[in-house]
Amino acid sequence: MNLSKQQTFSRRSFLKTSALASGGMLISFNLFTACKSDVKPPIDISQLNFNDFNAFIKISDEGKVTIFSPNPEIGQGVKTSMPMLIAEELDVPWDDVYIEQGVLDTENYTRQLAGGSQSIRLGWEPLRQTGATAKQMLVNAAAAKWGISPSECKASQGVITNPKGETLGYGDVVKEAALLDVPEDVKLKDPEDFTIIGKNTSNVDIDKIITGKPLFGLDYKEEGMVYASVLRPPAFGQVLESFDDTAARALSGVIDVVVIGEKARAHLEGDKKSWTAQLSKSDKVVVIAKTTWAAIKGKKAIKAVWKNDSELESTESHDKILLDLLNGEKFDTRRKDGNVKKAFANADKILERTYESPFLPHNCMEPMNFFANVTPEKVHLVGPVQTPEDAAKVVSNMLDRKLEDIHLEMTRMGGGFGRRLYGDFVYEAVEIADKIKKPVKMVSTREDDMTTGVYRPAIKYKIAASIKDGKLTGYHLKEAAVNINMYGLIPNFFPAAALENYQVDTVNYQSNITTGAWRAPYTNFLASAEQSFFDELAETLEVDRVQLHLDLLENVKNNPEPNIEYSPERLQGVIKMVVDKSNWGKTDPGVYQGFSVYYCHNTHVAEVADIVMENGNPVVKKVTCAVDCGVVVNPLGALNQVKGGVIDGIGHTMYSELAFKDGVPQSNNFNSYQLIRMGQTPQVDVHFVKNNIAPTGLGEPTLPPVGAAVANAIYKATGKRLTKQPYISNMDLEKVVG
């Protein structure tokens, strides 16, 4: 059996198990006794004696299975769906399965992170191989006991049956199975035989979530633990000059005041322009206290003096810089098909628009926090982080410790959206713990998160199309971004290969404001800009909006060398589905519809937004969403992901922005930064394309297209083309194209 790179962790686990077994240590396989048929619920799981089988599975003598979920859980549902893949192929009853969050384990797991909507896509085959290999070893052992071929046996729901109808539970053959070789050729189930995959499955943490049981980083406590609140520079471009901690030390509950920053700066010395270097270039004052509240009060009592280290930037200057860059000549060409310059020179008409988006914070409901305890024996870390392996490596270098000394446990995260990809809060907790020689929980406030974080960069696009004899002949997109170019990383998305003459150019401005990934990076605003442009382009060409996309996708199918990542057939499929399911063009009077389609994170999505006008304002009433993400592992969880992406996209498209003045963010909490309210949340109708293609991402792909669907519907209602986000606050500006 040839295993891919992503499959190696499951293979390695079984090799390790086999080696232990051949040496006479059968502890690993005691877990197979999980499926005794006489075990009935209810049962007190805390009283059971679980034994390890491999890095993913352990089973109790009483017949209960525990499956470890290796990847961080940020609400995307992998703590439920990844174990479903193992349980399906292991063929055990889901009701007998318990789920635990795995710890960082670089020996047995690969890609142990949450980002890019890739967890299920990359775990699809290796996790199923893990369960199938375990089941096959048990079947082989049972067959040997009966003196027949394994092919004559069937295994289902933890029971193995021979042609005579005789049965053996997994536990009846566990010792024999432990002595067998690991199978080299394991057959996975056909999709039509799935009993767990594809079935609605409740979130495994739902009872703890709704009853307030400890799950999140903020819930974690240890005996003797103290709390830390960090005072960071109030403006990007400032560093600490001096401080007076007299008042802070006088407060009840405050234990100490320390300064950190040296270790982080030393580690990042060779990386001056990274977000981590920017966040770490200043010393930070830390108040240590007996409680979180005392630590926060102490921080507010610090009298600090800050000095300017670089330019204090403002949104006004950013706007001018980005527009000047768009109108300039210095670009990096990311893709160039045909001759755009010639197409534009020969055009009868050129349509050109500029689209603008602001900085956005992540606004996780659970602020950044982390626990650290640095001792001579180990570095114990616990908390919510999307990139545990990267964090552990940085900590290892910071403290000059072996990587195996770093023990990192992941908690459930109260939101991530890309913010917890960046481990600055981990490194702060570690440096504090190392300095004070005590276990410590670093806790940020909402204001800390919003004003000293990592942001979605401000971006502007200039898109132009050439028209000759009523036909679209050329397409030219220019992007100007703060710090990092989004489009530069995805040059092969639609409409690439749909036009003979197609060009994408990018340029950026290096800012001292820290920027990074924000939900659906690269596409969260690009999709809104491009699909808004295509709507206007269809009108200019006097063709149907939907048909324009279908025709362009036909061009891709006829292109002998398309060099693309998306599937034109699958994009056409979701377009046709959303047109049908939304009653496109057949709505009641007073309901205005907008269409959008996009591919990102390996998933194809089409959306139609229905809006009405109430008191002169657009109100989104419904969004119909067609999704092709391959096999839907957990329909209930998938539905939540799709709806969450749509609602989040509407909220930030319509209402949210973060401005800067002299380096200071102008919003620091939800009273000045508007998220979508419950009363503004529309009905979201979701429809999945049914196929047996391996699953792709769902946490992000439904967010990008919704901005344009809403903007295009607003145009239908008002006659105004919206080009600047957030739409609501910019609807009456001169920048709106009438």
N, C-alpha and C positions, 0 to 999 in steps of 0.2 A: 504493500500500500504506500503510494507516494503522498506525503503530506505537504501541504503548503506551509509557508512561514507562519501564517496565523494559526495553523493546526498544531504546531510543534509543542505548545504547552500541554495539550491534552495527551499527546503521545508521551511526553517526558514524564507526566504524572504516572502513567501506567507502567512505564519502564522502571520507575523508582519503586512502585508497588511490587512488581514482579521480583526485583532484586531483594527486597525485604523478605518477601515470602520464601524465596529459595534459600534464604539464610535461616529459615525456621521461625521468623517473626510474622505471625498471622494477624496482628492487631489491625492492619489496614483493612482486611476483608471481613472483619466482624460486622461491618456495616451492612453486609448483604443480608443479615438476618432481619432487615427492615420490613420484609414483606410477608411475615407470617399471617396467615389468613384468619387466625382466631383473635387478633387484636382488635378491639372495638373502642371507639371514642365514647365518652370523653376520657382523656388521659392527661395526667400532670406531666408536661414535658420536662419540667425541672427535676423530676425524680428519675428520669431515664438515664441509662448508662450508654452514652454514645461512644462509638469507636471510629477512628479515622479509616477511610478507604483510600481516598486520594485527596488532592488539593481542593476538589470540588464537592466531594460527597462524604458523608458519614452516616452510619445507620446504628440504631439501637437494637438491643436484643428483643425489645418489645415490638419491633416492626415499624418504627418511624424513621423516615429519611430526612436528613438535613442536607440541603444543597447550598453551597456558598456562592454568592454572586460576586464576581471579582471586580467589577467596574464601579466607580463612584455613582451614587444615586443623587440626582439633582432635581427629581420630579419627572424625569423623562421615562421612568417606568422600567429601567433595566434590572432592578432588583427583583422584579416579578418576571419579566419576559426572558431574561437570560437563563434562569433556572428552569423555566418552562421547556426550553430546548433540550436540556439534559434529561429532565423527567420524561419527556416524550419518548426519547430513544431508550432510556433505561426501562421504560414501560412499568412505571409504578403509579398507583392512584395519587392524583394531585392532593386529595384530602389527607394523605399520609405524609405529605412533604412539608417541612419547615425550612424557612429561608433565613440565612444569616449573611451579613455583610462581610466579605473577605477583607483581610488586611493586605497591605502592600507586600507582595511576594513576587519578586522579579525572577525567582528560580522556576516557579510553576505557571505564572501567568504572563501573557504578552499583551501589549497595548492596554495597560490597566489605567485608563483615563476616560474622562467624559468630555467629548468635544467633537464637533464636526458631524454630529448625527451618524456616527460610524460604529457604535458598539454592537448593535444587532447585526449589521451588515457583515462585519468582520468576524463576529462570533458565531454566525449562522452554522457553518459546517463544523468547525472544531468543537464547539460545545455539544452538538449532536453526536459527533464522533466519541466524545467522552462518555455519554450515556450508552451509546450503541456498543462500544467496546466492552463496557462493564457487563451489559446484558449477554453479549456473546460468550464471554468467559464463563458465565454461570450456565448457559445452555450447554457449552462444551463439557462442563463438569457433570451435568445431569445426564448427558448422552453417554459419557463414559461409565457412569454408574449403571445405566440400563443396558450397556453393551450395544448401542445403536449409533447411527450417524447423527451428528448435530442437525443435519438438514431434515431429519424426521421429527424434530422437536419444535414445539411452539412455546413462546413465552409471552405472557400478557398479564398485566396487573400484578406483577411480582410472583407469578406462578408459572412453572414450566410443565408442559403436558406432552406425553408420548402418544404414539398411534393407538395404544390400548386404552387410552383415557386415564392412565395413571399420572399423578401429579407430584411434583416436588416444589416446595417453596424455595425462594432464593437462599434462605437461611439454612436449608437442608444440605446445600452443596457448597457452602461458602469456603470451607477448608480445602476441599478438593480444587475449587476454582483458583484458590490462591497459589496453587502449585503449578498451574498450567502456564504455558507461554502466552504472551500477549498476541492476540490475533493480528495478522497482517492485512487481512482483507475483510473489512466490516461493511455490511450492507446497511444503508440508511433506509428509513421508511419512505414509501411513496406518499406524497401529500394526501392522497385519498384515504390513507390509513391513519392519519393523525387523529388522536383522541384528546390531546391537550392543546397543541398548536392550532390556532384559529378559533378557539373557544373563549368567550368572555370570561376573564379571570380578574377577580378583585385585587387591588393593590395589596401586597402582603403586609404593608405597614399601616393600612387604613385604620385598624382598631386603635393602634397606638397614637396615630395622628389625631383622631377625633376625641380621644380620652386624655390627651396631654401627657402620655408616657414619654420617657426620655428617648430621643431619637437624634436630635440635632446637636451641632457643635456647642451651642449655648447651653444645652442640658448637661454637658459632661462635667463631672466633678471628681476630685480626688481628695483624700484626707490630707490636710496640711497645705492645700492649694491656696495661693493668693491671687489677687486680680490686678491687672495692669491696664491703664489708659494712656494712650500715646498722644503727645502734643506734636503735631507736624506743622510745617510751614503753612501759613494762611494763604499764600499766593504762590503760583507756579513761577519760579524765577527767584525765589527768596531762600535764604539759608539762615540758620540760627547764629546769632552773634553773642548773646548772653541771656541770662535769665535769673530771676529771683524766686526761690521756692519757699520763702519764709512762711507765707500765708498758707501754702499747701500743707507744709509739714505740721502746722498747728491744728489742722482739722482732725476731728475724731475719726478713727479708722484708717488714717493714712500711716503707712509703715515706713516708706522710704521714697526718695526721688532720685532717679538715676538717668544717665545719658547713654543712648545707644547710637549706632551708625557706623562705627569704625570697622567692624567685621564685614558688614554688607558692602561697604565701599571698597575695602581691600579685595574682596572676592570679585567685584565688578569693575575693577580698575581698568581692565582692557576693553571695556564695552561702554564707552562714554555716552553713546547715543540711544541706548536701549531704554525702554520704559522703566526697567529695574534700576538702572543707573540714575535716571531722573528722580525716581522716588527715594533713592538712597543717598543722594549727594549731600543732604543736610543732616547734621546731628538732630536727634529727636529727644525730647524730654519725656520721661516715663514716670508716672505716679504709681507706686505699688501700694495696695490697700487690702483691707480684710474683706471688702465687698466691692462689687462693681460700682455701686452708687458713690461710695467714698472715693474710689479711684477717679470717677468722672468729675466729682466736685473738686477734688484736688487738682485735676488738670486745669479746670476753669480758673483756679486761684493762682496758677503760675503766671508771673509777669515776665514775658519773654520779649526780647528785642531781636528783630529780624532785619537782615540787610539784603539788598538786591545783588543777586549773583549773575543774573542775565536779564534780558528784556522782559518786562511785564506786559504780556500780550492781551489784546482785547478783541472781541468779536468783530467790531467795526474794522479793525486793521486786517483781521483774517479775511473778511469778505473782499476787501480791496485787493489783497495779495492774491487770493485764489482767482478772482476775475481777471486780474492782470496776467496771471499765468495762463489762463484759458485763452486769452487773446494774444499771447506771445507766440514765439516760434520754437522754444526749446522743449521738445517732447521725446520720450522714449516710445518707439513704435512697438506695440505688443503683438499685433497681427496685421498683415497687409496682403489682401487678396486682390488681384487685378490692378486697376489704375484708377483710384478714387479721384485724383486730381484731374484726369482727363474727362471722367464722367461728369464732374461738376462744371468743367469748362464748356462742355457741350450741352448742358442742361437747358431745358425750357424754363424750369422753375426749381428753386432751392428752398426747402423748408428747414428752418433752423430754430432751435429752442435751447435755452439754458435752464437747468434744473439745479436746485440748491437744497442742501440738508444741513442741520445744525449738529453740534456735539450732543451726545446723549450719554447719561450715566446708566449704570446697570440696574440700580434700585432693587437689589435682592431684599426680600422681606426680612431675612435674617442677616444682620450686618456682619462684616468680616470679624472673625474670631478664631483663636486657635489655642490649644493647650500644649505646653512643652515642659519637659523635665529633663535636664541635662545632668547625668551622673557619670562617674567613672566607668560604670558597667555598660550603660546604654543611653541613647537619646530617645526618650519616649515622647511621641507626638500623636495627638488626637485632634481631629477636627474636620471641617468641611473644605475639601480642596479637590479640584477637578484633575489636577496633574500630580498625583502623589509621588510617582517615581522621579519626576524632575525635581520636585521639592526636596525629596530625600537626598538626591545627588548634590544639590546646592548646599544643603545643611552639612553634608559630609565634608565638602570643600571648605565651608565657612569655619567649621570647628576642627578641621584637620583630623577627622575621625574616619574609620573604615565604614564603608557603606553598610556592611552587615551589623554595625552598631546602631543603625537608625531603625527604630521600630515605629512604623506609622500606621495608625488605625484611622479608618475613614468613617465619619458619621454621615447621616443623611444631611443634605444641604437644603436650606430654606431659600432656594433660588441660586442660580449661577449665571446663566446667560452669557458666559464668557469671562465674567469678572474673576471667578475662582480658578481660571487657568493660570493666573499670575499669583505667585506665592509670596508676595511681599509681606503679607500678614503672618505667614508661617515663619519667615526669617526674623521678623520683629520679635515674635514670641520666643524663638530659639535664642536670640541674642540677649533678651531680657533674662530668660531662665539661666543662661550660662553666667550672666553677670551677678545675679542675686543668689544663685545656688539653691533655688527653691522651685517646686512645681508651680507654674503660673498659667493663668488664663488671660490672654490678651483679648480685650473686647472693645470693638469700635462702636461709636454711636452712629445714628443715621446721618448726622451732619458730617462725621468723619468720612463715611463712605461716599457721600455725594460730592464733597469738596476736595478730597485728597486721594482720588481713585484713578482708575484707568477708564477712558471714555471711547465711545464710538467717534471716530474722527469726523470733522466737518468736511464735506465733499461737494464739489460742483461738477456738473456734466454739461458739455455743449454737444448737442447731437444735431447733425445735419444730414439731409437726404436730397439726392438729385432726382429730378423727374424729366423724362424725355418722351415725347409723344404719348403722354398719359401713362407711362410705365416707370416703375421705380428702377433706377439704374445704378445708384451708388449710396453708400451709407458710411458716415464718418463720425465716430464718437471720440471726444476728448474729455479726459478726466483730470481735475486738479484737486488734490487732497492734502490734508494736514498729516504729515509724517509718512503715511504708508498708502500706496495706491491699491485700491480694492480691485479694480478691473484687471490690473496687471497679472493677477493670479488665476484668472478664469477667461482666457482669450478664446476658448473653444465652446462657449455656451451660445445658445440662440441669440441673435440671428446669424452667427458665424456659419458660413458655407451656404447660406440661403441666397446670397447675392454675389454676382461676379466681381463687383467692385466693393470692397469692404475693408475698413481700416480702423484700428483702435490705437490712440496715442494717450500717454499718461505723463503727468508731471506732479511733483509734490513740493511742499514747503516744510522744512524741518522746524518743528516747534518744540518748546520746552514743556508743553502740556502733554501729559502721558496719554497715549492712545493705544487701542488694541482691539481684540475681537469683541464683537457685540452680537447678540443672537442673529444667526444667519449672516456671518461676516462675508464681505465682498458683494453680497447680493441684496441686502436688506433695503438699500435705497436705489441701487442700480436697476432693479426690477421695476420699481415705481417709475423711475425716469424713462426707461426704455419703453415700457408698456403704455405709459401716457403718451409718449411720442408716436408710437404706432397707431394709437387711436386717432390722433390728429392727422397722421399721415394717411390713414384710410379715408378719412373725410376729405382730405385734399385731393386724393386720387379718385374720389367719388366711387369707392368700392366698399363692400360690406366688411366691417371690422373683423369678424370671425373668418370670413373667406380669405381675407388677405393673409392671415396666419396659415391657414390650410394650404394655400397656394405656395407660400414661401417654403413650407415644409416639404411640399412636393419637389421644389427645386433642390432641396437637400438630398432627397431620395434619389434624384437623377444625377447628383454630383458624383463623379467617379472617385474623387479623392476628397471627401468632405472634411477630414481632420476635426472631428467634433467629439464631445463627450456625451451629449444627449441623444436620445432616440427620436427621430422624426415621427416614426409610427406611434410611439407611446405618447408623444405630445399631441398628435392628432387625435388619439384615443380619448385623452382627458378633455380636449376641446369639445369633441362631439358629445361626450357624456354630460359636461356641464351645461351645454346648450340645451340638451334634452331635459335635464333634471331641474333647471332654473326657469323653464318656460320662457327662454330668451325671446324677447320681442313680443310677448303675449301677455304682458302684465296689465293690471287694472289701471285706469287713468289716475295720474298723480304719483305713480310709482316709476322711478327712473332707474335704468340698469346700466352698469358699467362692467366691461369684460376685461380679463387679464389672464395671461398664461405664462408659466415660467418653469424652468428646470434648475434645480440646485441640490446639492448634497445627495446626488444620485437619484433624485425623485422628481417625477413630473406632476405638475399641479396646474389646474385651471380653476378660476374663480369668477363668479358673477355677484356683484353687490347690488342690492336693491335699496334705494334711498327715497325718502319723501321729504318735502319741505314743511317745517313746522315753525311758525312765527318768523319766517324769513331765513331759517337756519336749516342746513341739511342734516338729516337724521338717518343713520344707517339702520335699516330695519332687518335686513336678512343678508347673509352671504351664503351662496351655494358653492360648495367646494368639491371638485372631482380630483381624486388622488390615485396615482399609480406608483405604489411603493413596493410592488411585488407581493409576496406572501405576507399577510397581516398576522403576526404572531399572536397578539392579544388585542382583539377588536375593541374591547372596552378601553384599554390603555391607549390604543391608537386614536380612538375618537377624541379622548381628552387632549392628546398632543396636537391634533389637527385644530380643534377648537381653540386651544390655548394660543397657538401660533397666529391664528386669524385675529383673535381679540387683541392680543398684544400688538400686532401690526397696525390695527385700526387705531388703537390708543396713541401710539407714538407718531403715526402718520398725521393724525388730526390735532393733537394737543401738546406734544412734549418737545421741549428744547432746553438746552443749557447754554447760557451766554456767559462770556467772561469780560471782566473789566479790570484792567491793570493786574492781570494774572489771577484774579479772584473769581471763582464761580458765583454767579448771581442767584443761584437757588441752592438751598441747603437742606430742604425737607419738603414734604408733600404739600405743605401750605403754599409754597411758591413754585412747585414743579407739578404740573398736572399729568396724572395718569388717567386712563379711562376709568369712569365710575360704573358701578353696577347698573345704574339706570341708562347708561349709554351703550350697554352691551347688546349686540343684535342676536337674533336667532342665527345659528350656524347649522346648515344642513350639509352633511358629509356623505360622500359616495366614493367607495373604493372600487377600483378596477380589479376584477378577480382574475388571477393568473397564478402560475406556479413558478414564477421567476423569483430568485433569491431576494429576500427583503432588503430594502434600502432605508435611508434616514427618514425620520418623522418629526423630530424635535424642532426643526428649523424651516423646512421647505414651504410650509403654508404661510409663513409670515411675509416673504418678499412680494408675492403678486398682489396682496390685498390692497396695498397703497394705491396702485394704479386703478384697480377695480373701483375703488371709492372715488378717486379723482375723476375717472371717466364718467361715473354716474352723476357726480356733481355738475360736470359740464353739461350733461343732458338736461339737468334740471335748471341750471342758471345761465348757461351760455358762456361760463367763465372757465378758461383753462388754468388749472392750478399747477404752478411750477416750483413753488417754494414751500417746504415743510417747516413747521406744522401748518396744515391747511387752514384750520379755523382762524388762527390769529393773522394769517396772511391773505385771507380771501378778498379783502377790500384794498390791498396795496396795489400800487401801479404795476408791480411785477406780474400781477395776474393778467394773462393774455385773454382779451375779450373777443 
